[in-house]
Amino acid sequence: MKRLLLSLLAVSALHSQVNAEDMLIVGSDLLKGAVTEPLTKYAESQGLDINIDLYGSIPAMAQVRNGDATLALVANAADGEFQETGLTIIPFAYQVAFVLVNRNNTMREISLEQLSGIFGTSSETYYTRWGDLGQSGGMATRSIQPVVLVEPDSVVVELFKSVALNRSPLKQNIRYIEDYVSNSEVVGGDSGAIAIFTYMPKDSGLKALSVSGKEGIAYDPARENVYFRDYPLSLPFYIVYRNENFREVRGIVRFLLGDEVVQALEEHHFMPLPENPRKRAILDLDIGF
């Protein structure tokens, strides 16, 4: 595929009048693994010259705002409140911190405050045994073993620290793993473990806990709850482009919302949009909204 890098001078002269054949897509480097290959193949199939330069959400937003890029894929912890006009903003995907325990654990939900007492160093209350969290019987005396899955191209650990721990450091007794498949017994084989994962492993002996925030209502990490921002441990990513570029970007935005990219996002442990909001966004593109 031919790659065309417009000089800053040329882009400045063109502003937002960029042809689809000269598309520059910028955005979060976290999305490189998930979207670069599908976008490249799509561009080749459509005969488009598209340069993909994913190196950060903040500079990407500046490029789209100034007309130096056609489209951006950016993370925004402020729930999409970009505080500026002239942009179309479409939800795209999420990184989610799943709180997982062994299926034999009878807990169904946990609060951010309790998570802070398990994983953090700044909480006024520290939880070391499951009885501290209201578990009875044999579980009451079981020690709590916190576990964290660390993966590249993920900010889930930092997201968890920001939301649940008020940015405090993690405790020293936490066990870190880099791959669940090779360490499945660490959580799946230990009824006393509680883990922060970037995804929900399939066919495992684990279950995801619902999490409650300040409102006191616990939500599980279902796609709908993440989409409506009810589940507190998630970071949203958005498709952003200037309104006047709608005709130029419509095809590629439609592709980004399609099944092929959804599959790629899931393979790289991102959570795509729920099916209905995704189809509504595609319909809006088709009818020209």
Backbone hydrogen bonds, N-H to C=O, Kabsch-Sander energy under -0.5 kcal/mol:
donor,donor_aa,acceptor,acceptor_aa,energy
5,L,3,R,-0.6
6,L,4,L,-0.7
11,V,7,S,-2.6
12,S,8,L,-2.4
13,A,9,L,-1.7
14,L,10,A,-2.1
15,H,11,V,-2.9
17,Q,14,L,-2.2
18,V,16,S,-1.8
22,D,19,N,-1.6
23,M,20,A,-1.0
23,M,49,D,-0.8
25,I,23,M,-0.5
25,I,51,N,-2.8
26,V,24,L,-0.5
26,V,71,L,-2.4
27,G,53,D,-0.9
28,S,73,L,-3.0
31,L,28,S,-1.4
32,K,29,D,-1.3
35,V,31,L,-2.5
36,T,32,K,-1.9
39,L,35,V,-2.4
40,T,36,T,-2.4
41,K,37,E,-2.4
42,Y,38,P,-2.3
43,A,39,L,-2.5
44,E,40,T,-2.1
45,S,41,K,-2.3
46,Q,42,Y,-1.5
47,G,43,A,-0.6
47,G,44,E,-0.8
48,L,43,A,-2.8
49,D,21,E,-0.6
50,I,48,L,-0.8
51,N,23,M,-2.5
52,I,50,I,-0.5
53,D,25,I,-3.1
53,D,51,N,-0.6
55,Y,27,G,-0.9
55,Y,53,D,-0.9
56,G,27,G,-3.3
60,A,56,G,-1.4
61,M,57,S,-2.3
62,A,58,I,-1.6
63,Q,59,P,-2.0
64,V,60,A,-2.3
65,R,61,M,-2.6
66,N,62,A,-2.0
67,G,63,Q,-0.5
67,G,64,V,-0.9
68,D,63,Q,-2.5
69,A,63,Q,-1.3
70,T,24,L,-1.8
71,L,24,L,-1.5
72,A,240,V,-2.6
73,L,26,V,-1.9
74,V,72,A,-0.5
74,V,238,Y,-2.3
76,N,236,P,-2.2
79,D,76,N,-0.6
81,E,78,A,-1.6
82,F,80,G,-1.7
88,T,241,Y,-3.3
90,I,239,I,-2.7
92,F,237,F,-2.7
93,A,237,F,-1.3
94,Y,271,M,-1.5
95,Q,235,L,-2.1
96,V,198,T,-0.5
97,A,233,L,-2.6
98,F,96,V,-0.8
98,F,197,F,-2.7
100,L,98,F,-0.7
100,L,195,A,-2.8
101,V,207,K,-2.3
102,N,193,A,-0.7
103,R,205,G,-2.6
105,N,102,N,-2.0
110,I,210,S,-2.3
112,L,212,S,-2.1
115,L,111,S,-2.3
116,S,112,L,-2.2
117,G,113,E,-1.7
118,I,114,Q,-1.2
119,F,115,L,-3.0
120,G,116,S,-1.9
121,T,169,P,-1.0
127,Y,117,G,-1.8
128,T,126,Y,-0.6
130,W,139,M,-0.5
130,W,142,R,-2.2
131,G,140,A,-1.9
132,D,129,R,-1.6
133,L,130,W,-1.2
134,G,131,G,-1.6
135,Q,130,W,-2.1
139,M,136,S,-1.1
140,A,137,G,-1.0
141,T,138,G,-0.7
142,R,139,M,-1.0
144,I,128,T,-3.0
145,Q,143,S,-0.5
145,Q,192,G,-2.5
147,V,194,I,-2.5
148,V,175,R,-2.5
149,L,196,I,-2.6
150,V,148,V,-0.6
150,V,177,I,-2.9
151,E,149,L,-0.6
154,S,151,E,-0.6
159,L,155,V,-2.9
160,F,156,V,-2.8
161,K,157,V,-2.4
162,S,158,E,-2.3
163,V,159,L,-2.5
164,A,160,F,-2.6
165,L,160,F,-0.9
165,L,161,K,-0.6
167,R,161,K,-3.2
168,S,165,L,-1.8
171,K,119,F,-2.3
174,I,171,K,-0.9
175,R,146,P,-2.4
176,Y,174,I,-0.5
177,I,148,V,-2.2
183,N,180,Y,-1.2
184,S,181,V,-0.7
186,V,183,N,-1.7
187,V,183,N,-0.5
187,V,184,S,-0.6
188,G,184,S,-2.0
189,G,184,S,-0.6
190,D,187,V,-1.3
193,A,190,D,-1.6
194,I,145,Q,-2.1
195,A,100,L,-3.0
196,I,147,V,-2.0
197,F,98,F,-2.4
197,F,195,A,-0.6
204,S,201,P,-0.6
207,K,101,V,-2.3
209,L,99,V,-3.1
210,S,108,R,-2.5
211,V,219,Y,-2.5
212,S,110,I,-2.0
213,G,217,I,-0.7
216,G,213,G,-1.1
218,A,216,G,-0.5
219,Y,211,V,-2.0
222,A,220,D,-1.3
226,V,222,A,-2.2
227,Y,223,R,-2.9
228,F,224,E,-2.2
229,R,226,V,-1.3
230,D,225,N,-2.5
231,Y,225,N,-1.5
234,S,232,P,-1.0
235,L,95,Q,-2.8
237,F,93,A,-2.9
238,Y,74,V,-3.2
239,I,90,I,-3.1
240,V,72,A,-2.7
240,V,238,Y,-0.5
241,Y,88,T,-1.8
243,N,86,G,-2.3
245,N,242,R,-2.1
246,F,243,N,-1.6
249,V,245,N,-2.1
250,R,246,F,-1.8
253,V,249,V,-2.7
254,R,250,R,-2.3
255,F,251,G,-1.9
256,L,252,I,-2.3
257,L,253,V,-1.5
258,G,255,F,-1.7
261,V,255,F,-0.5
262,V,258,G,-2.0
263,Q,259,D,-2.3
264,A,260,E,-1.7
265,L,261,V,-2.9
266,E,262,V,-2.2
267,E,263,Q,-2.2
268,H,264,A,-1.3
269,H,266,E,-1.8
270,F,265,L,-2.9
271,M,94,Y,-3.2
273,L,92,F,-0.7
278,R,274,P,-1.8
279,K,275,E,-2.5
280,R,276,N,-2.4
281,A,277,P,-2.1
282,I,278,R,-1.9
283,L,279,K,-2.4
284,D,280,R,-2.4
285,L,281,A,-1.6
286,D,282,I,-2.1
287,I,283,L,-2.1
288,G,284,D,-0.5
288,G,285,L,-0.6
289,F,284,D,-2.4
